[in-house]
Amino acid sequence: MLESITPLILTYNEAPNLERTLQQLQWARRIVVIDSFSTDATLDILKRYPQVEVTQRKFDTHAKQWNSGLEQIQSEWVLSLDADYVLTNALIDELKTLFPAPEIDGYFIPFKYCVFGKPLRGTILPPRQALFRKGRSHYIDDGHTQLLVVKGQSESLSNPIYHDDRKSLSRWLWAQDRYMVLEVKKLQETPLSELGWGDKVRKQKILAPFIIFAYCLIIKGGIFDGWRGWYYALQRMFAETLLSLRLMEANLRENSRTNQPSQNPD
């Protein structure tokens, strides 16, 4: 099936990650990259791979970036990847022998989160529907990220993709703040009845950071990964704390406008 798949990648200043991703895509006849005007060595790395075709597009939303990439895909199947996703050899072998039934339009792929190159025992990353028929799928925005809408049935693959982000902690902190602003907007605009239990807990502001820390470290076994497990658990706790602060800020700002005393004279 490999010959009918085109990898699609979004990039913005991904020089610390991109080489590892592309090395595991050398089987692809064509790789489509949508770049948000990177200023580091990202474009230089991409030029070293002749099957890569780069289009630069100013970033507005994740869904619009992905959909613009889909418009450039000519093959039946798309493999959507972030620039820090690394296909395992086992997954590539599985793709070689994959023969989708006509009613199957997508596949969920499991993920293993890596900290400085080493996969953790367990993380909070759910499987992602990263392989799908181009003509039967499109993206919509969902908070700080995107959601793939697939028309037909979906199945799951057995072997994982590694999520191996080696950008600096400063870059991660910058990105998390941007993400959480969008997550606050989603949580405020979505009716409570339509939120999952996780988002309902997040709206309470206080509990979520402590729950996610215990979940990553104890329930998912991060404590057995040594300092890498602690690093990941603290990262996730920080992200949830940042979301709680952004939610508090939004609520307090709204309350201050509502309770502002009238300036009209008697």
C-alpha positions, -999 to 999 in steps of 0.1 A, spaced: 0 0 0 30 24 4 28 34 -32 -7 49 -27 2 70 3 15 106 3 28 119 36 16 155 45 36 175 70 31 209 86 63 228 96 74 259 114 109 261 127 113 224 130 150 220 124 156 201 157 131 174 147 126 173 109 156 151 99 144 121 120 109 124 105 121 125 69 146 97 73 117 73 80 98 85 49 123 77 23 99 50 9 75 78 -2 75 89 -38 62 123 -29 60 143 4 39 174 7 50 200 32 31 232 42 55 255 58 45 286 79 75 307 68 102 290 89 132 312 99 156 284 110 172 256 90 139 239 82 138 248 45 175 238 41 167 203 55 137 199 32 158 208 2 180 177 8 151 154 1 142 154 -37 107 139 -32 97 168 -9 74 195 -23 72 227 -2 44 253 -2 47 282 21 14 295 36 9 320 64 -6 302 94 -42 310 104 -56 278 118 -45 242 119 -75 230 100 -69 255 72 -33 246 70 -41 209 68 -69 214 42 -46 234 20 -22 205 21 -49 180 12 -57 201 -20 -22 192 -32 -24 155 -26 -28 134 -57 -27 99 -42 -57 80 -28 -43 79 8 -28 106 30 -5 101 60 -7 133 81 23 140 103 36 166 126 73 174 120 82 156 152 65 123 144 88 94 136 74 63 120 87 31 136 101 4 113 73 -20 125 47 5 114 63 9 80 62 -29 76 26 -30 86 17 -4 60 34 -25 33 10 -53 39 -21 -33 45 -50 -39 21 -80 -17 31 -115 -29 25 -136 -6 3 -157 6 33 -126 16 53 -117 53 49 -93 58 78 -69 42 103 -61 52 139 -24 49 147 -11 45 184 15 69 197 45 66 220 57 99 235 95 102 237 116 124 260 150 131 245 146 102 222 135 75 247 99 62 245 80 64 278 60 35 292 27 53 290 15 88 281 -18 106 276 -15 107 238 -45 89 223 -43 71 189 -46 96 161 -64 91 128 -34 99 107 -40 76 77 -71 83 56 -85 84 21 -81 119 7 -114 122 -11 -134 111 19 -119 133 46 -114 169 57 -103 189 88 -122 212 111 -108 233 139 -111 220 175 -97 243 202 -59 247 198 -57 218 173 -77 202 145 -102 174 141 -103 150 111 -137 142 98 -138 109 79 -170 98 61 -166 60 62 -155 34 87 -122 34 105 -99 7 119 -68 7 140 -32 -2 132 -11 -21 157 23 -4 156 31 31 168 44 64 157 70 80 180 62 116 191 98 129 196 99 166 200 134 180 208 127 217 204 138 238 234 118 241 266 114 278 258 98 270 225 75 245 242 64 271 268 57 296 241 36 271 222 16 260 252 5 295 260 -8 300 225 -26 267 227 -42 274 260 -57 307 248 -75 287 221 -85 260 245 -101 286 268 -121 299 238 -133 264 231 -143 256 267 -162 289 270 -181 285 238 -190 248 240 -221 240 261 -213 220 292 -235 191 280 -213 187 249 -180 186 268 -163 153 277 -156 145 313 -120 157 310 -129 191 297 -156 194 324 -129 188 350 -107 214 333 -134 240 337 -133 235 375 -98 251 372 -82 236 404 -83 198 401 -71 192 366 -33 200 371 -31 176 401 -51 149 384 -30 149 353 2 149 373 -9 118 392 -23 102 361 10 105 341 33 96 370 14 69 388 -14 54 367 5 55 334 38 44 351 59 75 344 76 71 377 94 40 363 108 61 335 130 80 359 136 117 353 121 114 318 88 104 334 90 132 359 98 156 331 67 146 311 44 146 341 56 181 351 52 193 316 16 181 315 9 195 349 23 229 338 2 229 307 -30 223 327 -20 249 353 -15 274 325 -50 265 312 -64 271 347 -48 305 349 -61 314 315 -96 304 325 -94 323 357 -81 354 338 -110 352 314 -136 349 342 -121 376 363 -119 399 333 -155 393 324 -166 398 361 -147 431 362 -165 444 332 -199 432 346 -193 447 380 -178 480 369 -196 509 387 -216 532 365 -199 565 357 -232 583 350 -239 612 374 -269 611 397 
